[in-house]
Amino acid sequence: MNPRLLRVAGPVILVAVSIIAVVAGLAFGGGAAPGRLADAGPVVRWGLPIATVMVNLAAATMVGSLVLALFALPAGERPFEIALDTASIGAALFTVAAAVTGYMTFLNVLNATPTLDAVFGQQLGRFLVESPPGQAWLITTIAGAVLTVLTFAVRSWIPTLIVAILAIASLIPMGTQGHSGTEASHDAAVTSLVLHIIAAAAWLGGLILLVVVRPAMSRGQLQTTLLRYSSIALVAFIVVAISGTVRASIGLLGLQNLWSAYGVLVLVKVVALVAMGVLGAWYRGRLISRMADEPGSARFWGVISLELVFMGIASGVAAALARTPPPAEAPLVGTTPAEVLTGAPLPPELTLERWFTAWNVDLLWTLIVAFGLFFYLAGVWRLLRRGDGWPIHRTVLWCLGLFGVFWVTSGPINVYQDYLFSMHMIGHMLLSMAIPLMLVFGAPVSLAARAIRKRDDGTRGGREWILWAVHNPVAKVLTNPYVAAGLFIGSLWAFYYTDLFRWSLYDHVGHIWMVAHFLVTGYLFVLSLVGTDPVPFRLPYPMRLLVLIAIMAMHAFFGIAIMMNSGLMVSEWFGAMGRTWGATPLDDQYVGGGVAWSVGEIPTLILAITVAIQWSRSDERQQKRRDRHVDRVGDLELDAYNEELARLAARDARVAARGGS
């Protein structure tokens, strides 16, 4: 297909195929069948999934355009401007589609009949403000309106980055919709769905932007941009495939249901995603390099057209799946106190064996760990291939740190931390104190600066964005030793003695924030004291030890304060689990305080020893530099001192001679 024709026809193809796919999926799976007890009517039954498709496509246009602009296009040039304009159009459509979807969701949930009276308006208002689905779509609509203005207004790197982060965040409420809320695996379903939506948006939206921006780029620019987009698409494909598999397994409840209507729609979506992955690998490996000649270019844009068709099928079927009843309803939560609170059954008693066999994999942190391992090892491999060295102990420590993150977020601590305060505290101590010690000594920033290729075409890749993150004014403040220490110890008290702790228990988003916060504050604190990666300012070694002593004292006082607490923290949670094994909630809280006081001091002690060793080595290096300098030019200070002594002796001799005469 001609590229200029594709610029107009591409979006039309995508929308048309998506609508056809969602209608066919609804008809096949029964997602638009009239309700048995109440029915909102055919307009809502068929219109709601179509509106959801439009939300997804608009969100992809918005997010994908921003992501590709940040990683592949030079700011200030015409392609970058087109990308932001495209994102603005996507945000505007996203706002309208989200508003329509929220309105139809209201009609569907309450089976309301649209009228012009005040009662209908009051019902709609209460739905949007008080119910979770209404709140989600209200937030999404408001976010879309704000993003429409911002994407139109910004035109430089940093504002665009901020807008992109906000755009990605605006997709999170959408992940709370669907069947997820009624399943026992609620947290896993929500996490997988949110990751699926965000990754698919970056993948699909980047492809849409390539079609739109093509006429404004030379073939050389387009070839480079396509290579960079294919890297983004590869990461997105991996996330989409894994998150989609997790989400489908939760809905199917076993392979025996694979040939149900729900299962067939899942298979259709899988086939479409696999086809897109194969096409992506083909044009990255074969066609991009041939774009310099016209036949190769025409073949490439034909593949892009075909990929848009498969993306439309996947998008439409995904919307149909959200409305299609699963083959067997997942067991509803709420039969026991633990299930009411956590959405999962109470686990068996924590024994020695369960420390090695209990797993509850968190998909988000598993992916973060996997990508962290892959990119770090790829960087080390690149250095070794070009003959540069990289200390083996850094690689080992980085890998151990990431394995520690995985074990804490997916192992027995993740299984039991909702039921035992002591397990929660063990996880906290590991995430904020022990694991950052290993990650910091992995020196990831230094590795990235050496291993990632530097760009010289006015765009920003991974190296440029990492170095910007390290050297921007905010980072300079956060890595200041006093600020890092204040965040480390201050957030410890603020988290447990405010509603932040309660939020992390009741809301999975709060739990994710908690893990990230512990890791980041611990990493910044360790980095500011003993890190290998450069920071703007580090304290002299004596001051570092004083800071550590102060932190150890305040940390110990925190643990003792919990141990002396006569009341139960978040009592309506830990005290209402119905747990019949293990220590009582109050005794378990006492154990958790002891963990914070005693076990939590071990990494701090290791940190203090490390500072002392670095101090000693710094003195040795300084003395060696001084000795080498003396060997080269002599000891100037000693020579000057001797000359001064000689001058004073000569003066005394002259004074004595005058006195004797």
C-alpha positions in Angstrom: 0.0 0.0 0.0 1.2 3.5 -0.7 2.5 5.2 2.5 0.5 8.4 1.9 -2.7 6.4 1.3 -1.9 4.3 4.4 -1.8 7.5 6.5 -5.5 8.0 5.8 -6.6 4.4 5.4 -4.6 2.9 8.3 -6.7 4.4 11.1 -9.9 3.6 9.2 -8.8 0.0 8.7 -8.0 -0.3 12.4 -11.3 1.1 13.6 -13.4 -0.8 11.1 -11.7 -4.2 11.8 -12.0 -3.5 15.6 -15.7 -2.8 15.4 -16.3 -5.9 13.2 -14.3 -8.0 15.6 -16.2 -6.8 18.7 -19.6 -7.3 17.0 -18.6 -10.8 15.9 -17.1 -11.6 19.3 -20.3 -10.5 21.1 -22.5 -12.5 18.7 -20.4 -15.6 19.1 -19.8 -15.4 22.9 -23.2 -14.1 23.9 -21.8 -11.0 25.5 -24.6 -8.9 24.1 -27.4 -11.3 25.0 -30.4 -9.8 27.0 -30.0 -10.1 30.7 -32.1 -12.7 32.5 -33.2 -10.4 35.4 -32.8 -7.0 33.9 -31.9 -5.6 30.5 -30.6 -2.2 29.6 -31.6 -2.6 26.0 -29.8 -3.4 22.7 -28.2 0.0 22.4 -26.3 -0.4 25.7 -25.6 -4.1 25.2 -23.9 -3.5 21.8 -22.9 0.1 22.3 -20.9 -0.4 25.5 -18.4 -2.8 24.1 -18.0 -0.7 21.0 -17.4 2.4 23.1 -14.8 0.4 25.1 -13.0 -0.4 21.9 -12.9 3.3 21.0 -11.5 4.1 24.5 -8.8 1.5 24.0 -7.8 2.7 20.5 -7.8 6.4 21.6 -5.7 5.5 24.6 -3.3 3.7 22.5 -3.0 6.7 20.1 -2.3 9.0 23.0 0.2 6.8 25.0 2.0 5.2 22.0 2.6 8.6 20.3 4.1 10.0 23.5 6.3 7.0 24.2 7.6 6.8 20.7 8.3 10.6 20.6 10.3 10.4 23.7 12.5 7.5 22.6 12.8 7.9 18.8 12.1 11.4 17.6 14.2 14.6 18.0 12.4 17.4 20.0 11.7 20.6 18.1 11.5 19.0 14.7 8.4 18.4 12.6 8.0 14.6 13.4 8.0 15.4 17.1 5.4 18.1 16.6 3.2 15.6 14.7 3.6 13.0 17.4 2.3 15.5 20.1 -0.5 16.6 17.8 -1.5 13.0 17.3 -1.4 12.4 21.0 -3.6 15.4 21.5 -6.2 14.1 19.1 -6.0 10.7 20.8 -6.5 12.3 24.2 -9.6 14.2 22.9 -11.1 11.0 21.5 -10.2 9.2 24.7 -12.1 11.8 26.8 -15.2 11.6 24.7 -15.1 7.8 24.5 -14.5 7.4 28.3 -17.5 9.7 29.0 -19.7 7.7 26.7 -18.5 4.4 28.2 -19.1 5.7 31.8 -22.6 6.8 30.9 -23.4 3.4 29.2 -21.9 1.6 32.2 -24.3 3.5 34.4 -27.2 2.5 32.3 -26.0 -1.1 32.2 -25.3 -1.5 35.9 -28.5 0.2 37.2 -30.7 -0.7 34.3 -31.8 2.9 34.1 -33.9 4.5 31.5 -32.6 7.9 30.2 -34.9 10.8 31.1 -34.6 14.5 31.5 -35.8 14.7 35.1 -33.8 15.5 38.2 -34.0 12.0 39.6 -32.1 10.5 36.7 -29.4 13.2 37.0 -29.1 12.5 40.7 -28.8 8.7 40.1 -26.0 9.4 37.5 -24.2 11.7 39.9 -24.3 9.2 42.7 -23.1 6.5 40.4 -20.1 8.5 39.3 -19.1 9.7 42.7 -20.0 6.7 45.0 -19.6 3.5 43.0 -16.2 2.1 42.0 -17.0 1.7 38.3 -18.4 5.2 38.2 -15.4 6.7 40.0 -13.1 4.9 37.6 -14.7 6.3 34.5 -15.1 9.7 36.0 -11.4 9.8 36.8 -10.6 8.5 33.4 -12.7 11.2 31.7 -11.3 14.0 33.7 -7.7 12.8 33.1 -8.4 12.6 29.4 -9.6 16.2 29.3 -6.5 17.4 31.2 -4.2 15.4 28.9 -5.9 16.8 25.8 -4.8 20.3 26.9 -1.4 19.2 28.1 -0.5 17.3 24.9 -1.5 20.3 22.8 0.5 22.7 25.0 3.9 20.9 25.6 6.6 20.8 22.9 9.8 20.0 24.8 11.4 16.9 26.4 10.7 17.2 30.1 7.1 18.4 29.9 6.4 15.6 27.3 7.9 13.1 29.7 5.6 14.3 32.5 2.6 14.2 30.3 3.5 10.6 29.1 3.7 9.4 32.7 0.3 11.0 33.4 -1.1 9.4 30.3 0.0 6.0 31.4 -1.4 6.5 34.9 -4.7 7.5 33.3 -5.1 3.9 32.0 -4.9 2.3 35.5 -8.5 2.9 36.4 -9.6 1.0 33.3 -7.8 -2.0 34.7 -10.2 -2.2 37.6 -13.1 -2.9 35.4 -14.3 -6.2 34.0 -14.6 -9.5 35.8 -11.6 -8.9 38.0 -13.4 -7.6 41.0 -15.4 -10.8 41.6 -12.6 -13.3 41.4 -10.6 -14.8 44.2 -7.4 -13.9 42.2 -8.5 -10.3 42.2 -5.0 -8.7 42.6 -3.5 -10.9 40.0 -6.3 -10.2 37.6 -6.1 -6.4 38.1 -2.3 -6.4 37.8 -2.3 -8.4 34.6 -5.1 -6.4 33.0 -3.4 -3.1 33.8 -0.1 -4.3 32.4 -1.9 -5.7 29.4 -3.6 -2.4 28.6 -0.5 -0.2 29.0 1.8 -2.5 27.0 -0.8 -2.9 24.2 -1.3 0.9 24.1 2.5 1.5 23.6 2.6 -1.1 21.0 -0.5 -0.2 19.0 -0.1 3.6 19.4 3.5 3.5 18.2 2.4 1.8 15.0 -0.4 4.3 14.5 2.1 7.2 14.9 4.5 5.6 12.3 1.7 5.6 9.8 0.8 9.2 10.5 4.4 10.6 10.7 5.8 8.8 7.7 5.4 11.7 5.1 7.4 14.1 7.4 10.4 11.9 7.5 13.2 10.9 5.2 13.8 7.2 4.5 16.9 7.3 6.6 15.1 8.9 9.6 12.2 6.4 9.1 14.5 3.4 9.1 16.1 4.5 12.3 12.8 5.3 13.9 11.4 1.9 12.9 14.3 0.1 14.5 13.7 2.0 17.7 10.0 1.3 17.6 10.6 -2.4 17.0 12.6 -2.5 20.3 9.6 -0.9 22.1 7.2 -3.3 20.4 9.3 -6.3 21.4 9.2 -5.4 25.1 5.5 -4.6 24.8 4.8 -7.9 23.0 6.5 -9.8 25.9 4.4 -8.0 28.5 1.2 -8.4 26.5 1.8 -12.1 26.0 2.6 -12.8 29.6 -0.1 -10.6 31.1 -2.6 -11.9 28.6 -1.8 -15.5 29.5 -2.2 -14.8 33.2 -5.5 -13.0 32.7 -6.9 -15.7 30.4 -5.9 -18.5 32.8 -7.9 -16.7 35.6 -10.9 -16.4 33.4 -10.8 -19.9 31.9 -10.3 -21.7 35.2 -8.5 -24.6 33.5 -7.7 -25.9 30.0 -10.9 -28.0 30.0 -12.8 -24.8 29.2 -10.6 -23.8 26.3 -13.2 -24.8 23.7 -16.0 -22.9 25.3 -17.2 -19.6 23.7 -15.0 -17.7 26.1 -12.0 -20.0 25.4 -12.4 -19.7 21.6 -12.4 -15.9 21.8 -9.2 -16.2 23.9 -7.7 -18.4 21.2 -8.6 -15.9 18.5 -6.9 -13.1 20.4 -3.8 -15.3 21.0 -3.6 -16.1 17.3 -3.9 -12.4 16.4 -1.1 -11.5 18.9 1.2 -14.2 17.7 0.6 -13.1 14.1 1.6 -9.6 15.1 4.7 -10.9 16.9 5.7 -12.8 13.8 5.2 -9.9 11.5 7.2 -7.6 13.9 10.1 -10.1 13.9 9.9 -10.3 10.1 10.0 -6.7 9.3 12.7 -6.0 12.0 14.9 -8.8 10.6 14.2 -8.6 6.9 12.3 -5.6 5.7 13.6 -2.5 7.6 17.1 -2.9 6.1 15.6 -3.0 2.6 13.6 0.2 2.9 16.1 2.1 0.8 14.7 0.5 -2.4 11.1 1.2 -3.5 10.0 -2.5 -3.7 11.2 -3.2 -0.2 9.4 -0.1 1.1 6.1 -1.1 -0.6 6.4 -4.6 0.9 7.1 -3.1 4.3 4.0 -0.9 4.3 1.9 -3.8 3.1 3.1 -5.7 6.3 2.1 -2.7 8.4 -1.4 -2.7 6.9 -1.7 -6.4 7.7 -0.4 -5.8 11.3 -3.1 -3.1 11.7 -5.7 -5.7 10.7 -4.5 -8.1 13.3 -4.3 -5.4 15.9 -7.9 -4.5 15.1 -9.0 -8.1 15.6 -7.2 -8.3 18.9 -8.6 -5.1 20.2 -12.2 -6.0 19.2 -12.0 -9.5 20.6 -10.5 -8.1 23.9 -13.6 -5.8 24.3 -15.9 -8.7 23.5 -14.1 -10.9 26.1 -14.7 -8.3 28.8 -18.5 -8.7 28.2 -18.5 -12.5 27.6 -19.3 -14.6 30.7 -16.5 -17.0 31.6 -17.2 -20.7 31.1 -17.5 -21.2 34.8 -17.9 -18.4 37.3 -14.9 -18.0 39.5 -15.7 -18.6 43.2 -16.8 -15.4 44.8 -14.9 -14.1 47.7 -16.5 -13.3 51.0 -17.2 -16.7 52.8 -14.5 -16.2 55.5 -13.1 -13.2 57.2 -9.8 -13.6 55.5 -11.5 -13.8 52.1 -13.6 -10.7 52.8 -10.5 -8.7 53.6 -7.8 -10.1 51.3 -9.8 -11.7 48.5 -8.0 -15.0 49.1 -8.4 -17.9 51.5 -6.4 -18.0 54.7 -3.1 -19.8 54.0 -2.1 -22.8 56.2 0.1 -22.3 59.2 3.6 -21.0 58.4 6.1 -23.8 58.9 9.7 -24.3 57.9 8.6 -26.1 54.8 6.3 -23.2 53.7 9.4 -20.9 53.7 10.5 -22.8 50.6 7.2 -23.9 49.0 4.8 -21.0 49.5 4.5 -18.8 46.4 2.2 -16.0 45.3 3.8 -14.6 42.2 3.4 -10.8 41.7 3.4 -10.3 37.9 4.5 -6.7 38.0 7.6 -7.2 40.1 8.4 -10.5 38.3 8.5 -8.6 35.0 10.6 -5.8 36.6 13.1 -8.4 37.9 13.2 -10.2 34.6 13.9 -7.1 32.6 16.3 -5.8 35.1 18.3 -9.1 34.9 18.2 -9.2 31.1 19.3 -5.6 30.4 22.0 -5.7 33.0 23.5 -9.0 31.7 23.1 -7.7 28.1 25.1 -4.6 29.1 27.8 -6.7 30.7 27.9 -8.9 27.6 28.3 -5.9 25.3 31.2 -4.6 27.4 33.0 -8.0 27.3 32.5 -8.4 23.5 34.3 -5.1 22.9 37.1 -6.0 25.2 36.1 -3.9 28.3 36.0 -5.4 31.7 33.3 -5.3 34.3 33.8 -6.5 37.9 32.2 -9.9 38.5 31.2 -9.0 42.0 29.0 -6.2 40.8 27.1 -8.6 38.5 26.7 -11.1 41.3 25.4 -8.5 43.7 23.0 -7.1 41.2 21.6 -10.5 40.4 21.3 -11.4 44.1 19.5 -8.1 44.8 17.0 -8.7 42.0 16.4 -12.3 43.2 15.8 -10.9 46.6 13.2 -8.5 45.2 11.5 -11.5 43.5 11.6 -13.6 46.6 10.1 -10.9 48.8 7.3 -9.9 46.3 6.4 -13.4 45.2 7.6 -15.9 47.9 6.4 -16.7 51.4 6.6 -13.1 52.6 4.1 -12.1 49.9 1.9 -15.1 50.9 1.8 -14.3 54.6 2.4 -10.6 55.0 -1.3 -9.8 54.9 -1.9 -12.1 57.8 1.2 -11.7 59.9 2.6 -8.3 60.8 5.9 -9.9 61.5 6.2 -11.2 58.0 5.3 -7.8 56.7 8.1 -6.3 58.7 10.6 -8.8 57.5 9.7 -7.9 53.9 10.1 -4.2 54.8 13.5 -4.6 56.3 14.7 -6.6 53.3 13.3 -4.2 50.8 14.6 -1.0 52.4 17.9 -2.1 53.9 19.3 -5.5 52.7 18.4 -5.5 49.1 19.4 -1.9 48.3 22.9 -2.8 49.6 23.3 -5.4 46.8 21.6 -3.3 44.1 23.7 -0.2 44.8 27.0 -2.1 44.5 25.8 -3.4 41.2 26.4 0.1 39.8 23.7 0.0 37.2 24.1 3.6 36.1 27.8 3.2 35.5 27.1 0.1 33.4 24.4 1.9 31.4 26.6 4.8 30.7 29.3 2.5 29.4 27.2 -0.1 27.6 24.3 1.8 25.9 25.3 3.4 22.7 25.3 7.2 22.7 22.9 8.9 20.3 24.1 11.9 18.2 21.0 12.6 16.2 19.1 14.8 18.7 17.0 12.0 20.1 17.1 10.5 23.6 17.6 6.8 24.1 18.0 4.8 27.3 21.5 6.2 28.0 20.4 9.8 27.6 17.3 9.4 29.8 19.2 7.5 32.5 21.9 10.2 32.7 19.2 12.9 32.7 17.5 11.1 35.6 20.8 11.0 37.5 21.8 14.6 36.9 18.5 16.6 37.0 17.9 18.9 40.0 15.4 16.6 41.6 17.9 13.8 41.7 20.5 16.1 43.2 18.1 16.9 46.0 17.1 13.3 46.6 20.6 11.9 46.6 21.8 14.6 49.1 22.8 12.5 52.2 20.7 14.5 54.6 17.6 14.4 52.4 18.1 10.6 51.7 18.5 9.9 55.4 15.5 12.0 56.2 13.3 10.2 53.7 14.6 6.8 54.8 13.8 7.2 58.5 11.0 9.8 58.2 9.0 7.7 55.8 9.4 4.8 58.2 7.4 6.6 60.9 5.0 8.3 58.5 4.1 5.0 56.8 3.2 3.0 59.9 1.6 5.9 61.9 -0.7 7.2 59.2 -3.3 5.7 56.9 -0.6 4.8 54.4 -0.2 1.4 56.0 -3.9 0.8 55.9 -4.0 1.9 52.2 -1.3 -0.6 51.4 -3.3 -3.4 52.9 -6.7 -2.6 51.4 -5.6 -1.5 48.0 -3.3 -3.4 45.7 -2.1 -0.1 44.1 -1.1 0.9 47.7 0.8 -2.3 48.1 2.7 -1.7 44.9 3.5 1.8 46.0 4.7 0.5 49.3 7.2 -1.9 47.7 8.4 0.7 45.3 8.8 3.3 48.1 10.7 1.0 50.4 13.1 0.1 47.6 13.6 3.6 46.3 14.2 5.2 49.7 16.5 2.5 50.7 18.4 2.6 47.5 18.8 6.4 47.7 20.1 6.2 51.3 22.7 3.5 50.5 23.7 5.2 47.3 24.3 8.5 49.1 26.7 6.8 51.5 28.6 4.1 49.8 27.4 3.9 46.2 29.8 3.4 43.2 27.6 5.3 40.9 28.3 9.1 40.9 26.2 11.5 42.9 26.6 15.3 43.1 27.6 15.3 46.8 28.8 12.9 49.4 29.6 13.6 53.0 33.1 13.2 54.4 33.6 9.7 55.9 33.4 10.8 59.6 30.0 12.5 58.9 28.8 9.4 57.1 29.4 7.4 60.2 27.7 9.9 62.4 24.6 9.9 60.1 24.6 6.1 60.2 24.8 6.1 64.0 21.8 8.5 64.2 19.8 6.4 61.7 20.5 3.3 63.8 19.4 5.0 66.9 16.1 6.2 65.4 15.5 2.9 63.7 16.0 1.0 67.0 13.6 3.5 68.7 11.0 2.8 66.0 11.2 -1.0 66.7 11.0 -0.5 70.4 8.0 1.8 70.0 6.1 -0.9 68.1 7.1 -3.5 70.7 5.7 -1.2 73.5 2.5 -0.5 71.6 -0.4 -1.8 73.7 -2.9 -1.5 70.8 -3.0 -3.4 67.5 -2.1 -1.5 64.4 -4.8 -1.6 61.8 -6.8 -3.8 64.2 -9.8 -4.2 61.9 -7.4 -6.0 59.5 -4.9 -8.0 61.5 -7.3 -8.6 64.3 -10.2 -9.8 62.2 -8.5 -12.4 60.0 -9.9 -15.4 61.9 -6.5 -16.9 62.0 -6.4 -19.9 64.5 -2.7 -20.7 64.1 0.5 -18.9 65.2 0.9 -16.1 67.7 -2.0 -13.8 68.6 -2.1 -10.6 66.5 -0.7 -8.5 69.3 2.1 -11.0 70.1 2.9 -11.2 66.4 3.1 -7.4 66.3 5.5 -7.5 69.2 7.7 -9.9 67.1 7.5 -7.5 64.2 8.8 -4.7 66.3 11.6 -6.9 67.4 12.4 -7.6 63.8 12.6 -3.9 63.1 14.8 -3.3 66.2 17.2 -6.3 65.9 17.2 -7.8 62.4 16.8 -4.4 60.8 20.1 -3.2 62.4 22.2 -5.9 60.7 22.2 -4.2 57.2 22.9 -0.9 58.9 25.9 -2.4 60.7 27.1 -3.8 57.4 26.7 -0.4 55.9 28.7 1.1 58.7 31.5 -1.4 58.2 31.5 -0.7 54.5 31.9 3.0 55.2 34.8 2.3 57.5 36.5 0.1 54.9 36.0 2.7 52.2 37.4 5.4 54.6 40.5 3.2 55.2 41.0 2.5 51.5 40.5 6.2 50.7 43.3 7.1 53.1 45.5 4.4 51.6 44.8 5.7 48.1 45.5 9.2 49.1 48.8 8.2 50.7 49.8 6.3 47.6 49.0 9.2 45.4 51.1 11.4 47.6 54.0 8.9 47.5 53.8 8.8 43.7 53.8 12.6 43.6 56.8 12.8 45.9 58.6 10.2 43.7 57.9 12.4 40.6 58.6 15.9 41.9 59.9 15.5 45.4 58.3 16.4 48.7 57.7 20.1 48.2 56.2 20.6 51.6 59.2 18.9 53.3 61.6 20.9 51.2 59.9 24.1 52.1 59.9 23.2 55.8 63.6 22.5 55.7 64.3 25.7 53.8 62.4 27.6 56.5 64.4 25.9 59.3 67.6 26.8 57.5 66.5 30.4 57.1 65.7 30.6 60.8 69.0 29.0 61.7 70.9 31.5 59.6 69.1 34.4 61.1 69.9 33.2 64.6 73.5 32.8 63.6 73.6 36.4 62.4 72.0 37.7 65.6 74.5 35.8 67.7 77.4 37.1 65.6 76.3 40.7 66.1 75.9 40.2 69.8 79.4 38.7 70.2 81.1 41.6 68.3 
